[in-house]
């Protein structure tokens, strides 16, 4: 590996996240918080559980940030070339188009990410904290990461608060609890951000839409043609498809089925 590769934005962001995670954890263990009280009382299960949750959230973060989010192949294999030929038989109402940047035929719900310089299937957004796109393959893990991270943050918030002692002279308090109080403020900010992100993504998952589609529906051809979301199949099926991949099938097929249902209802 070339030395300058260590200064890649992705390496810097992931290293920063890892250092910040373990730094905050170390502050909580070194101060007189509930963690130290549990250790002194011989109750090691709770501190160990907290450490395992921190490690689990960090591993999920690395998995989401390093995995393929669902890139559309730039150089299609022979069988995919046949699939491209078959798209000529797709009803013209389905707006498939070729990306003007990487020149691949974009499936429905795909979008070109200028940061990654690739087209991503079921593109949600590019996450700067991950330095990776959130797309069809890693979106479920991203939601799981947000949920676990929120649990860790709220627990850490409680631990930081348990170690704060306000009935001390200002100078003594600043020396003994200044770092812990700064950690508490940082955890409060992160907890608020994680809560809002998790709530918004659960709403999007429940309605089978993406961040990009929700924000830019007026600019997307396959959404401008419909009064509602053509991919919404109800809460249960939306959740089953998102987390379990059931029922399976391409978005083009689902879009065409919705179009046929609307035509049938109008004819009736």
N, C-alpha and C positions, 0 to 999 in steps of 0.2 A: 504494500500500500504506500502510495506517495505521501510524503509528510504533509503536503497542503490539503490532503483529503481529510485530515483531522479537523480542519476549519470549515468543513462543509456545514451549511446551515442545519441540516438534519442532525448531524453529530453534536453540534453545539446545543441545539434545543433539547435533545434527549439527555445529554450529559447534564445540562442545567436542571432539567426536571428531576433526574435521579439524585443529584447533589442536594437540591432543595427538599426533596422528600425525606431523605435520610437525615439532613440537617435539622429539620423540624422535629423528626422523631427523636433525635438525640437530645434536643432541648427539653422535650417533654420528659425524658427519662432522667436527665441530670438535675432538674429542679424538683422542689418538694411538691409534686403533684400526686394524684391518686395512684399513679403507677408505682412511685416509690413506697407509698403506704402499703400497697398490696404486696410488694416485695418484702417489706419488713415484717408483714404479718404471715409470710409464707404462702400467700395465695398467688401462685405463679401462673395459673391457668389464664387469667384475664390479661396480664402483660404479654404472655405468649400468643394469645389470640389476637391481640392488637398488632403485634409484630407480623403475624401471618397475614392479616388483612392488608397491612401496608405493603408487604411483599407481593401479595396477590394483585393489588391495584397497580403496582409498578410493572409486574409481568404483563398484565392486560394492556397497560399503556404501551409497552414496547411491542406487543403483538399487533396492536392496531396500527401503530406508527410505522412498523416495518413491513407489514404484509401487503400483498397486491390488493388494492381496493376494488379491482374488477376492470382492469385495463382492457380496452378493445384491441385485439391483435393488429399490429401495424402491417405485418406481412402474413396474410391469411394462408392457412394450409389448404391443400387441394380440396378437402371436403368442405372447407368454408367458402372456397370459390364457387362450388356448386350451390351453396346456400345463397350466395350473392346473386347468382343467376336466377334462383328461385324467387328472389324478391321482385323480379319483373312481373311475377304472377300475382303479387300482393295487390289488393284493391288500391287504386290510386288515391283513395281518401286517406290512406295511412301515410303520413308525411315522412318517409325515410329520406335522408339526404347524406351527401358525402361531406366529411369535414374538410374545410378549406385549409386547415393547418397541417394535419397528418394524412389527409386524403383517404381515410378509411370510411366505409359505409357505416354510419352511426345507427345503432338500434334505437328504438324508442326509449326515451328517458336518459339517453347518454348525453354527455356534454364534454367538450374539450376543456381541460384544465390548463391554464397558461403557466401556472407554477410548475406542474409536473410534466407539461408538454406532451400529454397523452389524453386520449378520450377515455372516459370512465363510464362504465355501465351503471345505470340508476344513480347518477351523480347526485350527491347531497350537498357537499360543500368541501372546500379545501381548508383544513384546520391548521392554522399556523403553530398552535401549541403541540401538534403532532408532527408538523412538517410533512403531512401526507394528506391525500384525499380521503374522504369518507364516501364510500360507494357501495355497490351491491354486495361485495364480499365481506367487508369489514364493518358495515353499519351495525349489524346485531351485536358484535363485540364492542363497538363504540358505546352503545347504549348500556351494555353490561358494565363496561368500565366506568361510565358516569355514575351508575347506581352504586357500585362498590366504592368508588372514590368519595361519593357523598357520605356513605356510612363512615368511612375512615375520617373524613373531615369533621363531621359532627361529633364523633367520639373524641377526636383530638381537641376540638373546641371545648368540650366538657373537661378534658384533662387539663388544658391550659387554665381554664377558669378555676379549677380546684386548687391550683398552686398559687394563685394570686392572693396576696395579703395586703389590704389597703390601710390597715391601722398601724402605720409605721411612719417615722419621720421621712420627709420627701427624699432626702439624699440617700438614706439607707434603703428605702423602697426602690429607688431607681437603680441602685447597684445590685440589689438582690433579685428584683423582679422586672427590670426594664426589658431584658431580652425576652422573657416569657410573655410580657404584655404585648410586645411587638409581634411575637408569634401568634398570640390570641387575635390581634387585629388582622394579621395575614390570613389566618384560618377563617375568620369571619368573612373576609372578602372572597376567598376561594369557595366557601360553602354557599354563599349567595349565588356566585356564578354557576357552580355545579347544579344547584337547585333549579335555576332558570333554564339551563341547558337541558337537564333531564326532563323537566316538565314539557318543554317545547318539543323535544324529540319523541316523547311518548305520545303527545298529541298528533304529531306528524305520522308516526307509525300507525296509530289507531285509525287514521283516515287514509292511509296508504298514499301519502304524498311525501315530497322531499322539501328540504329547505329552499333549494333553487326553484322548484316548481311553485312553492308557496309565495315566494317573494316576486318571482318574475313570470307569473302565469300569463300576464298580458303580452309577453314577448315570445311565448312558446306556441308554435303553430298547432300542435295536437291538443292544447288546452283552450286556445282561443276558439276552436271549432265547436266546443261543447259548453253548455251552461254549467255543468258540474264536473267533478273529478271522474274520468272514465275508468279509473283503476280501483275505485272504492268498491269493495265487496262486503261491507259490513265489518263490525268490530272483530268478531271471532275469526273470520277468514283472513282479514288483514293481519292480525297478530300471528295466526298459524302460518301464513305465507312468509312473513318477515322473519320469524324466529325458527321455523321448521322447514321452510321451503315447500309448504303444501297449501293449496294445490299448485302443482308445478305447471310450467308453460311460459311461453314468451309473452312479453308485454304487447307485441303486435297482435297475437292471438286474442288476448284479453280485450284489447282496444277494438278489434273487429267484432268480437262477440257483443260488446256493449253497443256498437253501431247497429248490428243486426237486431238487437232487442229494441232499440229506439225506433228503428224502421218498422218493426212488427207492431209496436204499440201505436205508432202513428197511423198505420194502415188499418188497424182495428178500430 
